[in-house]
Amino acid sequence: IVMKKLFCLMLCIGLCFSFVGCGRVGDDSGEYRILELTENKIPDDREFAVVDKDGDEILTNADVEKVLVVFEKSKDRYLELRLTKDGAKKLKKALKPKDAELSITLSGEKIAGPVIADDVEENSAIVLGEYEDVMDWFNAIT
């Protein structure tokens, strides 16, 4: 009986963890299908920034609540920056000019770009890319 209870407990825990990474998921007939692969916060010691084409800082660690790697049916894979309210305001202001070019930097070195506003989430910025690139960006940032 103890073994049966232990097995049931392990099965329940396994099932719970199998759904931890799921975000908004539509069926195949819907317009979107999002599966959050992983997420993390930016460590305070990282010299992370989103900068404009002149190198001026637009966003820093303090403006980003968490970083996610996302797979979306219509956009392939991308890195998502979930922003604070202040961060979202700064991003909107920076993207007002039509020629705005934003990039992610670490210690002053460009690692990804262009950073664009997420058309679904009001408080998010995204960088589209190939799977390996997106995972490299995520690992470097977090």
N, C-alpha and C positions, 0 to 999 in steps of 0.2 A: 504494500500500500504506500509506503514511504517513497519507493522508486516511482510509482505511478504519479504521485503528487509532484515530485521533483521533475519528472518528464513534462507534466502539464505546465508547470511554472516556466520551465525553459522554453517550451513551445510558445507560450503567451508572450514572453519577453522577446523572443525572436520575431514574432508577428508584429509586435509594437515597433521594434526597430526597423523593420522592413518598410514602414510607412513614414518614418521620420523625415526623409528628404523630400517628400512630395509637397508641391505647392499647388497652384491652380492647375487643374488638369481637366480639359474638355474632352468630349468624346471625339472620334474621328470625323464626325460631321460638323463639329464646331469650328470656329475661326481660330481658336488658340489651343495650344497644348503646352503647358509649362511644367517642367519637372526640375525643381531645384536640386542640383547635384550635391552641392556642399556650400557651407557658409562659415564665415569667421569674422572676427573683429580685427582691425589693424592694430598691431602692438604700438604702444606709445613711443617706443624707441625708433620706429621706422620714420625715415625722412620722406614721407609720402606727400605728394601734392598733385593737384590738377592745375595746370598752368595754361595761359593763353599763348598765342604765337610769339609774343614778346618776352615770354618767360616769367610773367607776373603771376603770382599765386592767386588762384581763384578759390580752391578748396584745400583743406589740410585734414589731418587725422581727425581733428575735433568736429569736422563737418560730416563725417561718415559714420553711421551707426554700425553697418556691417557690409561685408563684401560677399557676393554670391557668384557661383558659377551656375549658369542657367541654360537649359536646352528648351527652346521654343520652336514649335513646328514651323512657324513662318520666318524665323530669323536665324535658324541654326543655333550655334552656341555663342554665348556672350558672357562677359563679365558685367555684373551689375553692382553699382554702388548705391546702397540705401542711405539716403541723406537725412540729416536733421532738418528741422524747419528752416533754420538759418542757412544751412547748406543748400537747400532747395531754392531759397530766394537768391543766393549768390549765383547758383548755376543759371537760373532764368535770366538774371541780369547780364551775365557773361555771354549767353547765347543770343541775346537780342540782335546784335549786328549780324547780318546775313553772312559775312565773311569770317565769323568767329571760328577759330581752330583751337580746340582744347586737347591737351594730352596729359597722360599720367606720367609722373616722374617719381623716381626713387633716388634720393641723394643727388638730385639735380640732373640725373640721366633719364632721358625719355625711354619708357618701356612699352607704352601702348597709346594708341590714338586712332582716329579721333574719338573724343568723348562726346556723346550726344545725349539729349534728353530722351528718357523712355517715353514712348507714346502711350503707354498703358498706365504706368505708375507715375503719379505727379511728383513724388519725392525721390526719384531715382534717375541715375545716369547710367549709360551703358557703353560698352566698347565691344563691337562685333569682331569675331575672329574664328580661326580654325581651332579645333579642339585642343591640340597641343599648345598653341599660343595662349589660349584662354587659361589653361591649367598652369602654364608657366607664369603668367601674370598674377594669377591668384596666389600661387606659392611664393612668389617674390614679395608680394604686398603683405601677405599674412604670415 
